[in-house]
Amino acid sequence: MRRPDAVVIPELALDEEDFAVDATQVPAVVEIVAPSDPGNDYGEKLKLIEYPATGIGHYMIVDPRTGTIEVHSDPCTNRCTRKEPYIFEDSMPFGPWTMDTSAFRRYGKAGNGTSTADDGAPAT
């Protein structure tokens, strides 16, 4: 069972008594690449058929290390057949939605002109 960083589900799914949401009710997931384990988001979850095999139609990978975004869609058996690249600042489609990524921040960027370490602490 995966726990994505963000998940899109119908509001009615929140009323179910189960602790998990059936993947067939999930139209989209978002993963934010961790600086310590980028292969997990780009590899295991995408290529080892975990999300595509469940029929989740849209998978976004947000990479604050590089300021890039990948949107994977059109799952077919064990993979997504479509991949669209974007960069932070783009307004981009994500399934039926439009995402404004202008507020997305890269690791090490405080957003006010000062630099920070990857853990959010000020850089020295």
N, C-alpha and C positions, 0 to 999 in steps of 0.2 A: 504494500500500500504506500503510495507516494503522498507527500504533503507539499504541494507546490507553494511558492512564495505568495502567489495570488491566484485566485480561482474565480471564474464567473459561473454562477449557478442561478437557477430560477429562485425567486424569493420563496416559493412554496416548498422547496427542498429544505429550507431552514426549519420548517414545522415538523419534519419527520423526527421520530424519537431515536433513530440510530445515530451513532457517533460519526459515521462516515456517510459520504454522499456517493450514491451510485454513479460511476463514471459516465454512464450513458446519459446522465442529466447535465453533464459539464460541457458547455460549448467551447470554453477557452481556459487556458492556464498561462501563467506568467512565471518565469524563473529569472532570478537575478543572479548573475554569475558571481560566485564567491572567489575572492582573490586566491584562496588556498586550494581550490578544487574546480577549475573551469571545465575539466573533462567530464565531470558529472552531468552538467547541463547540456553541453554540446555532444556528449557521447551516450552515456547510459540511458538517459531519459528520452533522447530523441532517436538514437540509432538502434537501441536494443528493444525496440518495439513497445516500450511501455506506454507512452502517450498515444502514438498512432494506432496501436492495436486495440485500445479501448474505444476508439472512435472519436476521441476529443479532436474537434475540427480545427482548432487554432492554438498554436503554441508559440509564445513570444519569449525570446531569450534577450534579456537586457544585460549588456556587458559594460559596467561602469569602469572597467580597466581601460577599455579602448574607446568608449563613447559610441558604441555601435549597438544596433538592434537587429535581430533576425526574426522574421515572422514566418513560421512554417504552417502550411495548411494543406488541405485536400488529402487527408489520410487515406491510404490504400493498403490494406493488409498489414504490412509491418513497417511502413515508412510514410512520411509525408512527401507528396509528389511536387510540392511547390515551396520555394524559399525566396523571400523578398528581403533584401538588405536595406537598412535605414541607418541614419546617424542621429545622435541627440540633437535636438532643435527641429527635427522634421515633424510635420503633421502627417500622420500615416494611417492607412486603413488597418484595422484589426478586426476581421470578421465583419459584422454589420456596423461596427463602431468606427469612429475616427479618434485617434489618440493624438493629443498635443504633447510632445515630448520636450518642450522648451524648458520645463522645470527639472528635467532629469539631471542628476549631478554625477560627475565622475568621482571615483575614489581619489582622495587626496585633494579635492577641491571644496573649499568651504563655502563658495558661492558669494563671498564678499571680497575677493581678491587676495585672500590669504591662503596659504597652503596648509594642509593637514596630513598627518600620517594616515595609513590605511585604516587604523582603528578609530579614527575620528579625533584623536588627540592632536593638538597643535604640533607641527613639525619643529624640530630643533636643529 
